[in-house]
Amino acid sequence: MLKKCLLGSLLVAVSLPAGAFEVKPGLWETTVTIEGEAPPEVQQGTYIEHQCITAEEARDFKPTIRQHFSEEGFQEIDISDDTDTLEVKASKFTPDLNVDIAISSTRHSDKHFSTRTHVTNVDTMTSSQESHWVSEDC
């Protein structure tokens, strides 16, 4: 369950465009670096992911973010954005697991944004992502 929660959160963080924080739709390449005490099932170090961002998501990603965290059982979800920054805070409290996630994303252009994700439960894990637009085709 923790694996699904953490991996899902990282995937959301990789693709954070929302509202006024708009990016180009299409194929994005993200370099992810995991730091800190990650569970063994979470890939360590630095790796590259590819993700398709639809035109609808590029215009307003808030519904996708909210839906993802709700499906993962997060009770508190706060999303705020402006032209160049996006902040997401989410908390999940269960008898077996308490997780707090803070995501901060900065838009450098419509083809480049960077994200920092901080996950706290028993341990603390931080990830940094650099995302670059690759092409219109996914």
C-alpha positions as CSV (number, residue, x, y, z in Angstrom):
1,M,0.0,0.0,0.0
2,L,2.8,2.4,0.8
3,K,4.5,1.5,-2.5
4,K,1.4,2.4,-4.4
5,C,0.9,5.6,-2.5
6,L,4.5,6.8,-2.9
7,L,4.8,5.7,-6.6
8,G,1.5,7.3,-7.4
9,S,2.5,10.5,-5.7
10,L,5.7,10.6,-7.6
11,L,3.9,10.1,-10.9
12,V,1.6,13.0,-10.0
13,A,4.5,15.1,-9.1
14,V,6.2,14.4,-12.4
15,S,3.2,15.8,-14.3
16,L,2.0,18.8,-12.3
17,P,0.7,21.3,-14.8
18,A,-2.5,23.0,-13.5
19,G,-4.8,26.0,-14.3
20,A,-2.7,29.1,-14.8
21,F,0.4,26.9,-14.5
22,E,0.1,25.8,-18.1
23,V,2.5,23.7,-20.1
24,K,2.6,22.3,-23.7
25,P,0.6,19.1,-24.1
26,G,2.5,16.1,-25.5
27,L,5.4,13.8,-24.5
28,W,7.5,14.9,-21.5
29,E,10.8,13.5,-20.3
30,T,11.5,13.7,-16.6
31,T,14.7,13.1,-14.8
32,V,13.8,11.9,-11.2
33,T,16.3,11.9,-8.3
34,I,15.2,10.1,-5.1
35,E,16.9,11.2,-1.9
36,G,16.5,10.1,1.7
37,E,14.9,7.0,3.3
38,A,12.8,5.5,0.5
39,P,11.2,2.1,1.0
40,P,13.0,-0.7,-0.9
41,E,10.2,-1.0,-3.5
42,V,10.8,2.6,-4.6
43,Q,13.5,3.0,-7.2
44,Q,16.6,4.7,-5.7
45,G,19.0,7.2,-7.3
46,T,18.3,8.9,-10.6
47,Y,16.2,7.6,-13.4
48,I,14.2,8.9,-16.4
49,E,10.5,8.7,-17.0
50,H,8.3,9.6,-20.0
51,Q,4.7,10.7,-19.7
52,C,2.1,12.0,-22.0
53,I,0.2,15.1,-20.9
54,T,-3.1,15.6,-22.6
55,A,-4.3,19.0,-23.8
56,E,-7.0,18.9,-21.1
57,E,-4.4,18.2,-18.4
58,A,-2.1,20.9,-19.7
59,R,-4.9,23.4,-19.3
60,D,-6.1,22.3,-15.8
61,F,-4.5,19.4,-14.0
62,K,-6.1,20.1,-10.6
63,P,-9.0,17.6,-11.2
64,T,-6.5,14.9,-12.0
65,I,-4.3,15.7,-8.9
66,R,-7.4,15.8,-6.6
67,Q,-8.8,12.5,-8.1
68,H,-5.4,10.7,-7.7
69,F,-4.9,11.6,-4.1
70,S,-8.6,10.9,-3.3
71,E,-8.3,7.4,-4.8
72,E,-5.2,6.8,-2.7
73,G,-7.2,7.7,0.5
74,F,-5.8,11.1,1.2
75,Q,-8.3,13.1,3.4
76,E,-6.7,16.5,3.1
77,I,-5.7,17.8,-0.3
78,D,-4.7,21.5,-0.8
79,I,-3.8,22.7,-4.3
80,S,-2.8,26.3,-5.1
81,D,-1.2,27.7,-8.3
82,D,-0.3,30.8,-10.2
83,T,1.4,31.5,-13.5
84,D,4.8,30.0,-12.5
85,T,4.3,27.9,-9.3
86,L,2.1,25.1,-8.1
87,E,1.9,23.8,-4.6
88,V,0.2,20.6,-3.5
89,K,-0.1,19.4,0.1
90,A,-1.9,16.1,1.0
91,S,-2.3,14.1,4.2
92,K,-3.4,10.5,4.8
93,F,-4.2,9.2,8.2
94,T,-5.0,5.5,8.8
95,P,-4.4,3.1,11.7
96,D,-1.5,1.6,9.7
97,L,0.0,4.6,7.9
98,N,0.2,8.3,8.2
99,V,1.6,10.1,5.2
100,D,2.2,13.8,4.5
101,I,3.2,14.9,1.0
102,A,4.3,18.4,-0.1
103,I,4.9,19.1,-3.8
104,S,6.3,22.3,-5.1
105,S,6.6,22.9,-8.9
106,T,8.1,25.8,-10.7
107,R,7.4,26.5,-14.4
108,H,10.4,27.9,-16.2
109,S,8.7,27.9,-19.6
110,D,5.8,26.0,-21.3
111,K,8.4,23.4,-22.2
112,H,10.3,23.1,-18.9
113,F,9.3,22.8,-15.2
114,S,11.0,21.5,-12.1
115,T,9.3,19.8,-9.1
116,R,10.4,18.9,-5.6
117,T,8.4,16.3,-3.6
118,H,8.7,15.7,0.1
119,V,7.0,12.6,1.5
120,T,7.0,12.0,5.3
121,N,5.8,8.9,7.1
122,V,8.0,6.9,9.4
123,D,11.0,8.1,7.3
124,T,11.4,11.1,5.0
125,M,11.9,10.8,1.3
126,T,12.5,13.7,-1.1
127,S,12.5,13.6,-4.9
128,S,13.6,16.2,-7.4
129,Q,12.3,16.2,-11.0
130,E,13.4,18.1,-14.0
131,S,10.7,17.9,-16.8
132,H,11.3,18.8,-20.4
133,W,8.8,18.7,-23.3
134,V,9.9,16.3,-26.0
135,S,7.2,16.3,-28.8
136,E,3.6,16.8,-29.5
137,D,3.2,13.1,-30.2
138,C,2.9,10.8,-27.3
